Amino acid sequence: MYKQKNDTEIFEYEDIPDYWVEEIQKQNDKAKADRAAYEFERNHLEIYLQPQALFDIQEGIQIKYVDAKDTEEQGLKIKFTFDTTVADLKTRIRQELSLDESAIFDAFEVCQLGNNLCQVFRALSDFSDENIISQTKITHFSTWLVTCDEKLIAYLQSVKGEEREPIFINYKYKDVENRFIMYRDMTCGDFVQKTAELYGFDHYKKIKCIYFADGIMRRLDRLKYDVEKQRDHTLKSLNLRDSSCIVVEDKSAEEIEIEEKNSSLPANFIDPDSTFATTSEQIINVDETENIRTVLMYKEEDSEFLERFNVDLNWTIGELHEKLKQYMGIDKNEDRRLKRLYDNSLIVKEELGVKLSDYPEFIEGGVRLRIEYGRFPSVEEIALNVALFQEPEMTLRFYFNKESVIHEGKEKMCKEFGVEPNKYRLWRTSFDNQPQYIVKKEKQHWEKNHIGNGDFLLLKSEQDILPDEQVLIDIHETKTGIANDCKNIGHLICKDSDTLDDLKDAILAMEEYREKPELNNFETDCIRLRARSRNLFFGRIFREKNKTLKNLKIKSGDHLVVQFLDHPENLKNNEIVLLLRKRDIKNMDYHEFVEFIYDHDKAPPMLLHLRSKISEKMGIPAENLAIAKYIPHAYDWKYWNPDEDVPVKSKGKKGGQKGKNNQNNQSKKNKGKKNKKNAKEEQKETPVEEPASKKEVESTETQSTDKPEEAVKEKQEFIKLSLMDLRSAPFLLAEGDILGVRDNSEEGAATDDFQTVADIQNRERLEELKKLDKDIKVANSKPSHNNDPFKIFTDF
């Protein structure tokens, strides 16, 4: 089949048009230049040279930057190729830093760590002068400390190394805390000797170095003293990190004598007369006793109980269980079982004869166990803790065969709790015993629903509310529909699946309204429920009584306002409840509020239509009526002038034949591959448009390439305010808005601006607060200073 294809048809293209040749040549030249720049950078290496003046070096104590910010950008950056020799690099450094020919210098690669200390990795003198850079460990953008001080060079040589990471160690000796710098590659013996020198002891045998980690005590001094081969142990292998704590104590003469006596004994020797600790107050030294480990013990009945218990790996699980009951004061005949908290599994009774040494977790130490109520289950059983959702503290324990079906076990549970099985569902719980996953496959085995031994389950009815279904709402009441008389009633907890009617019934059942006789058998259609905004004014009125709270976007923390009406209210979607106030021009104030339901007849609400409706309500001729909207957060009245021209932005069309052709090509690709023969016939039948002249194409390309961002042009247009939708800017008309209404035929209307004395004073105070806040921000801002990074090289 492939042999029958005509390759000449597949790869048959027309010659490149002449007006494209120049542009293609430019793109090719640019690609060559980019490739050359890439090849140049690929064969070059950049490093930063940093003089000694940039560092705070205290010999034997610390090495760090004077300015810990932007350390890589400090110093002089040089670039060289990978085939440069080390000798040439040294000559280049001498030239760049203007060093004398007779001056002896060395460069050290340094890196700042998280504790602001610098680690010295290697020295330039470590490499032979004949080596080229690619044969060394010099890396891109590495930082190199350059110094001519011979004493400093010798010190840096002594502290360099890839594993020689400086860390802070916090010491405590006789209740006095100090901080010293050590290195993580130090052996345990060197560390103890250094510690003894820091505190003025003539020999390390006179001190104890105690390190605590995960409840286990390590005697670092005995690691050195008892077992000489453990001198190879480093601080890193002992898990000592930055800011680790070491307690230093004096040894008594008796202790020194005993240790000298035991120094000749084998490393794994244990005194047969010694007894293992059985109280949590004694912390076992794991460097002295091989078979002693620490476990963390919890109790089911006491959530705050946590104690360390030292165990012998030669004990069995049963012996551990008996000793734990004895230590905790639990009757030996009481049914108690053990649960492993690291994998949330119960220990079964077949494991009671197994030694602790057979478990890797016990050998490692730090196992977390909890002693619970109930007997040990067998391997064939599954033990479950079950409670009702309403009463989680009343927990019952059930034992079922692992091969039994879930719905049979559920019926037994419901019978014990005295509830109907068909009204309750089983739920798996989270770590805090809250319902998380519903058990759906009740005809399957327990393992099919991911239920394990010792799990805690909840029986929950459909009426119970889960935490993620709860909606906590603050309820307020108004008698007039005005925010001034609004008072808080209390909190109400509902489900997000409740309808608006359910919410109204729940409000009537609140303690505030339960005892009011006038609200008995009150119709929910006579209750107006609306949102309360952050500025304490009223907003949207909820209409759809059959919609759920989730669909109405009512969520926890919302504030709702209830108003009891004397008539049923069934607002339509095209009706807006507004508050009108007639202007008192003489006193620069307003009359009382008037509630007004504006019906815009399913058409976009317009200013002239609103004015005609308000005219009917207020009895003012439409031609004499002026309207202003109150902006509460700005203490301002915005006058709506019907004859005002408002700028409107509109987008032009995308031009260019090229874009059109691209769209056509894309649509053709999306249609899939067609038979080439049919495609060729279609091409013959379809007339091909002749291309435009060369000048036209060039001018089109010039326009599209020179200013691509102006492909979509913005045209400035104006429209009368009276022709705009009231729900859009600048009106933004919404439910609960306050509109001021003025009769222009009254005296003084021509100079009236709708403002009140109180609004003017509040607005001035608001401006003062804004100015004060701005001054505070300016005073707290700090100017940035740019230091000259090359000024420091004058020290050379």
N, C-alpha and C positions, 0 to 999 in steps of 0.2 A: 504493500500500500504506500509506504514512504518513498519507494523508488519511482512511483508514478507521478510524484509531485514535481512541479516545475520550479526549481530553485530560482530561476531568473525572475519569475513573477513575484516571489516572496520578497526578494531584495532589490526590486526595481524601484528606484527613486529618481525624482527630477533633480537637476542641478540646483545648487544653492543660489537663490536670487542675488543679484548684484548688490542690492541695498542692505543685505545681511552680512556681506563679506567683511566690511569694516568692523561691525559690532562683534562678529565671531573672532576676528583677529585680536581685538581688544581683550576679549575674555580669555583667549589662549595665552596672550602675553601676561595677563594678570595671574593665570594659573601657574605659568612658569616662574614668575616672580615669587608667588607664594611657596612653590615647591623649593625654590632656591633658599628662601628664608627658613623654611622648615629643615632642610638639610644642614644649613649653617647652625641652627639652634640645636639640632640633634647631635652634632659632633662637638658641642661646647658645653662647658660646665661653669656654673657660677657659685662663688662662695663669698662669705662676708668676713672681712678682716677687722678685728676689734682690738684696740689697744688696751693696755693694762688699766688705763684711767677709767674705763667703763665699769670696772669690777671693784667690789669691796672684798678684798682677799685678806683674811686673817689666818696666818699660817697655823695649821693644826686645829683650826676651829671651823672656818666656813669659807666658801667661795660663792658669791652671788653678785647679781648686777646691782649697780647703784640705782638705776631706774629699771624696775622690773617690767615696764610696759613696752610693747613693740621691740623686743630684744633683737629680733632678726633684722630689723630695719636700721639698727644702730651700727655704725661703722662704714667701711668702704667696700663696695661690691666690685669684684674683678671677675673677668671671664677669660677662659683659656680652653684649649682643645684637649681631648682625651689622650692624644699622643704626646702631650707635653711631658717632659721629664721632671722629676722632683727637683733636680738642680736648677732647671729653668724656672720652675715655680718659685723657688727661693729667691732667685735673682729678680723675678717680677715683684715679689713682695717687698724686697729691699728698695726697688725703684719707686713703687707706689707710695711707700711710707717714708721715702727720703731718708733711709737709714745709711749710716756711714759704712764704707767698705770693711772697716776693721771691726765693726760692731758684731758681737755674737748674739744671735736671737734664735728663738724657737717659737713655733706655733702649735697650739693645742686645741683640738676640737672640743667644744663645750656645748652643753644643752641644758636649758633651764627646766627643772622639774616642777611638779605641782606644788611643792612646798617652798618654791622660790630659790632653792639651792641649785647650784650648777654641778652637773656631773662631767668630769673630764674623761673623754673616751680614748683618745689617742694623741700622739705627738707627731709632728711632721718629721722629726728626727728619727722616728721608728722605721722610716722607709729609706731604702738605698737611693743615692742620687741618680743612679742609672735607671731606676724603675720609672715607667711611665704611669700616668694618672690612672689609666684603666686597670693597672695591676694593683692599685692601692684600694683602701676602703674610704677614700674621700668621696663624699656624696654631694648631690646637687643642693644648693642653698644651705649648706652646713656653715656654722659659725666657728671662727677660729680666733682664739686669744693669742695675740702677738706680744711678746715681751723680750726685753734685752737684759732683765735682771737675772743674773746667774743663780742667786739664792732662790728666787721664785721658780726658776726653771727646774731646779733640783726638787723643790717641794711638789710641783705639779707632776713631775715624773713619778713621785712616790704615791700619788693618789689617783693616777689614771687607771682606767680599765673599764671594759664594757659591762662587767658585773659589779663594779664598785659604785653602787648607788648610795649617795648620802641620805640619811634619814634622821629625824629628830627622835630621841628617846627621852621620855619623861621619867625622871627618877624621883623616888620618895624615900628619904632617909631621916628618921626621927622627926616625922611630921613636917619636914621641910622639903619642898618640891623644887627640883632643878631640871634644866633641860640641856642636854648635850647632843652633839652630832656624832653618829656612828655610821659605819658602812655595812651594807647588807651582805657583803662577801666576807666579813670578818668571821673567823672561827669562834666557836663558843668559848674556847680557852682564852683567846686574845681579847674577847669582849669582857670576860670576867676580870682579867688582869688590868685592862684599861679602866674598868670601873673602880677597881681597888686603888689605882693611881689617882683617879679624879677625887676620891674621898680621903686621900692621904694615908692609906694603909700600906704597910711595908710588904704585905704578902696577901695573895688572893684567898688563902685558907681562912682568913679572919672574918670574911663577910659571907652573907647569903644573898644571892641574886634570885629573886622570886618573880616569875612571869606567869600571869593568869591569862588563860584563853579558854573560852567556852566552858567555864566552870572547872577546869582542870589546872592544877598548879604544876609548874615545871621549875625544878631547882637547877638553874643554869650552872651554878658553881659545882654541883655534883656531876653534871654531865662531863665537866672537865676533870674533876678529881677522881671519880670512880672508874671511868672507862676511858683509857687513853685513846682508843681508836675513834671515839666520838669527838675528838678534837677536829675532825674533818667536817663536823656539822657546822653550818653557817647560820647566821641570823635569818637568812632567806628560807633555809630548810626548816627552821623552827617557827616560821610564820610570823616573824617580827616585822611589822610594817612601820610606816611613818606614824609618829605620835603614840607608839606602844608604851605601856607603863611597866616599869620595873621597880619592885620594892627591895631596898637594900637594908639588911639587918646585920647586927653584930652577932658573931658566934661566941658561945660560952666556951670556957676551957674544957668542959666535959664533952661538948660536941666535937671540938677539934680532936680530942683524944680518941673518941669513938670512931671518927672518920679515918683517922690514921690507922686504927686497928683493923677496920674493915677494908682498907685499901688493898690488902693482900687476898681478899676473898673473891670468888668468881663473880662476874658481872650479874648473873641471874640468881645469886644466892638470896634466899628469903629466910628470915629468922623464924623457926617453927613455933617459938613462944609468942610471937606477935599475933595480935587479933585484928581482924578487919573492922573498919569503922562501920557503925550501924546508925549513926546520926548524921543529919545533913549539915551540922555545924563543922564537921571535920572534912576537909578537902584532901583527897588522896593524892600523893605525889606519884604520878605514873612512871617516873624514872626510877622508883624504888621497888614497886610491886607490879609484876607483869600481868597478873590475873585480876586486878582490881579495875573496875570501870565505874563511871558515874552515869546514872540515868536520872531523867527529870520526871517527877511524879505529879500527877494531877488527880483531883477527886471530882466525881460527877456532881455530888451534892454541894460542893463549895467551889464556885468559879474562880475565887481568888487564891485558892490553895495551889502552891507550887513549891516543891522542895526537891533538893538533890539527894539521891540515895545511892550509896556506894555498894556495888554488887561484886560477887566473885564469879568469874566465868565458869567455874566448875559447878556452880549451882544449876539445878534444873528449873524449868519454868514453874513447876509446882512448888519447889522450895522458895523461889523468889516470891510467889504469891502468898505463901504462909508467912514469910518474914515481913512482907509489906502489911498484911493484916495485923500482925502482932505490933509492928512499929506504929501504925496509925490508930491502934486501940479498937479494932473491929473484931466482933465476936467471931471466933474461928468456925462456928457452925453456920454463920450467915452466908447466903449465896452472894458471892461477888465474883466478877470476872475482869479480865484485863483487855484493854484495847490499845493497839498500836496507833498512835496519832500520826506517824509519818506517812502511813498509807491508809488510815481509817479502816483498819480491819481488826476483827475480834480474834483473839487467840482461842483455838478450839481445844477441847479436852484431850484430843489425841496428842497434843503438843506438850502436855504437862510433864512428861518424862524426858523431854529433850533438853540437853545442856545449853546454856547460854553461849558457850564457845562454838556451837554449831551455827550460830547466826552471825553473819558479817556485820550487821548493824550493832550488835552488842560488843563485838570485838573493837569496832571503831570508837564506840563510846558516844554518850550524849543522846541515847534513845529516849524518846518521849512516850510515856505510858500513862494511861488513865485507868483508875480502878472504878468500876461501875457496878450498879445493882444488877442482879440476875446471875443465873448459872452459866457455866461454859457450854456453848453449843457443840454438837458433834460435827464431823465433817459433812454429813448428809443433811444437816439442818441449816436454816437461815434464821437468825435472831434479829428481830426488828423492834424498835421503840416507836410507839404510835401515840399521838395525842389529837384531840379535837382542835380545830383552828381557833375557836373561841376560848379554849382552856388549855394552852400549851404546857402549863405547869403540871397538869394531871396526865402523867405519862404511864402507859401500860406496856408491858413487854410480852411479845408473842414469839412463838417458835413454830416454824412450818418446815415441811419437807421441801427441799430445793426443787423437786420435780412437780410440786403442786401448782395449781392454777391460781392466778392472782384473785379472781373474783370470789373464789371459795374462801380465801383468807380474808378478803374484805368483808364478807358476810359475817365471819366470826368476829372481826373487829367491831363492826357496827352493833352486833348483838351485845358485846361487852359494854359498849358506850351507851346502849339504849337508843340508837337512832336508826332511821330507815335507810337501807343500803342504796335504794334507787334515787335518793335525794343528796347523796354524798359521793364525792370523788376523792381518790387518793392523790396526794401531791408529794413529790420529792422536794427536799428542802436545800437551801443554801447553807453556807458555813455558819450563819447566824440564826439557823432554824426558821427561816422565812420561806413560804411557798415559792418554788422556782419553776418546776416542770410538772405538768399533770401526767399521771399514769394512764395512758390511753389504751394500751394493749392488755386489757384485763383477762382475756382468754389465753394469754401466753404465760410462760413461766416467769419467775422473778428476774432472772438474769437477762431476759429479753427486753426488759424495761430498765436495765442498768441499775438494779437495786441490789446492793451488796450486804454482806453480813454486818450487823451493827448499825445500819442506816436509820435515820430518824425520818418518819413519815407523818404527814398531817391528813386528817379527814376534814374536808371543807365542803360546805354546802354552797349552792348557787347564790344564796343571799349574802354570804360573807364577802367582805370587801378586802381585796388584796392591797398591799401597800402601793403598788404601781397603778392600781385602779382608783385610789382615793383622790378625791378632789376636795380640798379644804378651802371654803369660801367664807369671806367676811360679809355679813349681811347688815345693811343699813336701811333705815326707813325715812321716808319723806311724806309729809301730809299735803304739801302744796305743789310738789314737783320742782321746787327751787332748792338749790344746794344749801341755802342759809339755814334751813330747819332740819338738816340731815343729822340723824343720830345713829350710833352704832348699837346693834341688837346683840350680836355675838357671832360665834363660828358655827359653821354647818359642814358636816362631812357627808359627801355623796359619792356615788360611783360615776365614772365617766360614761357609763352606758345608760344612766338615767335620762329620761326625757325632760323637757322643760316643764311639763305638767307635773312630773314626779318631783321636781325641784320645788315647785310652788306648794305642793302638798307637804313636803318636808318643812317648808318655811312656816306653814300654818300649824305644824306639829311642834314648833319650837316653844320653849317654856314661856317666852314673852307673850305669845298669842294663844297658848293652849287654854288659859282660864278666861279669855275675853268672850262673853256670850255673843257679841255682835259678829264674831268671826266663826261661830259654829255653822257648819254646812255652807261656808262661804264659797262662791263659785270662783274657780281659778281664772275664768275669763275676765273677772273684775280685778285681777291683780296685774299691775304693770311692773315688769322686772327689767331693769336697765343697768348698764355698766356705769361704773364710777371711775373717771380718769384720775391720773396722778395729780392734776391741778385741783382736785376735789370737785370739779364740775361734772354734770351728768352727760352721758354719751348715748350710745346705741341702745335702742329698745329691742328686746328679744321677742320675735313674733312667732316663729315656727314651733308650736307647742309639741309637735310629735318628733322633733329632732332631738338627738342626744346631746349631752353637754360636750362630748368630744367633737361632734359635728358643728356645734355652735362656738367652738374654740374657747370654751370656758374651762380654765385650768386652775390648779391650786395657787392660792395667793391673790386671786382676783377679788375685787370688791364689787358687790352688786347692791343695787338700791331697789327696795320694794315700795310700791305705792298702792294703797287700797282705794279703788275707784267705786263710785256709786252706780256704775253702769258697766255692762260688758264692753270690752274693747277688743276689736279684731282688726288691727292695723294691716293695711296692704303694703306691699313692697314699694309702691310708688307714693306712699304717704310719709311725710317727715314732720316730726313733732318739734316745733320751735317755740321760743319764748320771746314775746314782743314787749317793748317798753316805749311808751309815747314820750317824746322829748318835751321837757319843760325849759323852753328857751330862756325865759326871764331869770330863772334861778340856776341855770346851768346844771340841771339835774334831770331825772326821769321819773315818770309815774310808776305805779305798781305793774308787776308782771302780768302778762296775758298769755295763756297757752293757746297756741295756734297750730292746727294740723294742716299742713300744706300738701295738697294733692296735685301732682304735676301731670296727671292723666296719661301715664305710661310713656310720655314723651320726655326728652331731655329738659330738665328744669331751666328756664331762662329768667333773666332779671325782670323783663317787662311783664311776663306772666305772673311771677311772684308778686310784683308790685300791684297788679290788678286784684289778686286774691287778698292781699293785705288791705287794700283799699276797701274791699267789701267788709272785711272783719272790723277795721278800725273806723270806718265811716269818713275817711278822708279821700277827696277826689284823687284819682291816680296821677293826674298831671301836676298836682301839688305835693305829692308824697315823695319823700327822700328816705333812703335806707342806709344804715351803717351797721357793720358787724363788730361785736365786741371781742377783742383779743385779750383774754384774761391774763396770760403770762407776761404781756407787755404793757398792760394797763392802757390800752389804746382802742379808739373807735375808728374803724376803717370805712370811709364813705364810699359807696358804690355809685359812681357816676355813669349813667347809661351811655352818654356821648363820648366817653373816654376811649381813645385808641390804644390798644395793647399790642406790643410786638409779639409775633408768633414765628417760631422757627419751623421751616419746612425743608425737606431734603430733595435735592434735584435727582435726575436720573443718571445712571451710570452710562457713560458713553464709550465709543470705541468698538470697531468691528472685531477687534482681537478678542475682547472679552466674550462677545457673542459666540465667536467660533470656538473658544475654549469650552463654553457651556455645551455647545452642540457635540464637541468631541467627547466630553465627559459622559453625556447621555448615551452616546453610541457605545462607549466602553461598557457601560452598565447593562447593556442589552445582551452581552455575551458574544461569543464567537459565532460567526455565520459561515456558511459554506462559501468558499472563495469564488467558486464559479457563479453562484447566485449573486454574490456581492459585486462581482465584476459586471454582470448584466445590469444590475440596478444602477451601477455607476455610469454605464453607458446611457441608460434611459434618463437619468437625472441630469438636467443641464447644470454645468458648473459655472458659477459666477466668475466673470473676468475680474482679475485683480485691478485695484485702482492704479492710477499712474504712480510713478516712482516718487514724485514730489508729494502727492497726497499721503502715501504710506509713510514717507520720512517725517512729514509734519505730524502725522498721527502718533508715530513712535516717539517723536521728540516730546510731544505734550504728555504722553503717558509715562515716559521715563523720567522727565525732568521734575514733574510735580505729581508723584503718585498719591501723595496725601490729599490732593485736591480732587480726587476722582469723584467724591461726593461733595458737592458744593452746597453751602448753606445760603438760602435766600431770605432776606429780611422782608417780612410781610406784616401788615397791621390789620386788626379786626376790632370792631366795636365791642365794648364790654357787654352791651345788651344782647349780643348774638352768641355769647359763650355759655357753656354748660356750667351751672352753678356748683356742680360737684367737683369741678376742676379748678386749678389755680387761675386767678388769684382769689377766687371766692372760697373754695373748699368748704362748701356748705354741708353741715352734718347735723345729725339729731342732737338736740340739746343746745344748739347755738342760740345766743342772745342777740336779737336784732333791735337796734334803735330806730324808731319811726318818727319822722319830723314832718310837720305841716308847713310847707314853704310859704303859705299865705299868711302866716302869723308874723307879727312884728319882730324884727331882728333875725329872721331866718337867713337873710343874705350873708350875714357875717358870722353865723353860728358854725362851729366846727365839731359838734357832737361830744366834745370832751366835758368831763366834770372836774370840779376842784380837787376831789379826792384822787382821781386818776392822775391828774397833773403832778400832785405831790408825790404819789407813789412812784411815778415814772422818774422823777428827779432823784428820788432815793435809790432807785434801781440803777441809774447811771452812775451814781456815786459809788455804789458797791462794786460795779464792774470795773471802774477806774481803780479803786483800791486793790482789787484782786489782780489787775494787770501790773500795778506798781510792785506788789509783793513778788510776782513771778519774775519781773525784771531784776529786782534786788537779789533774788536767790540764784539767778543764773550766773555761771562763772565763765569768763572769757577764756578762749583756748589760746595757747602759746605754742608756736612752732619753733623748736630748737634746731640749730644748724648741726647736722650730724657729722660734718667734716671739721668743725672747729676743734674737736678734741685731739686731732692728729698733730696739732702744733706742739704737743708735749714731746714729740720725737725730735 
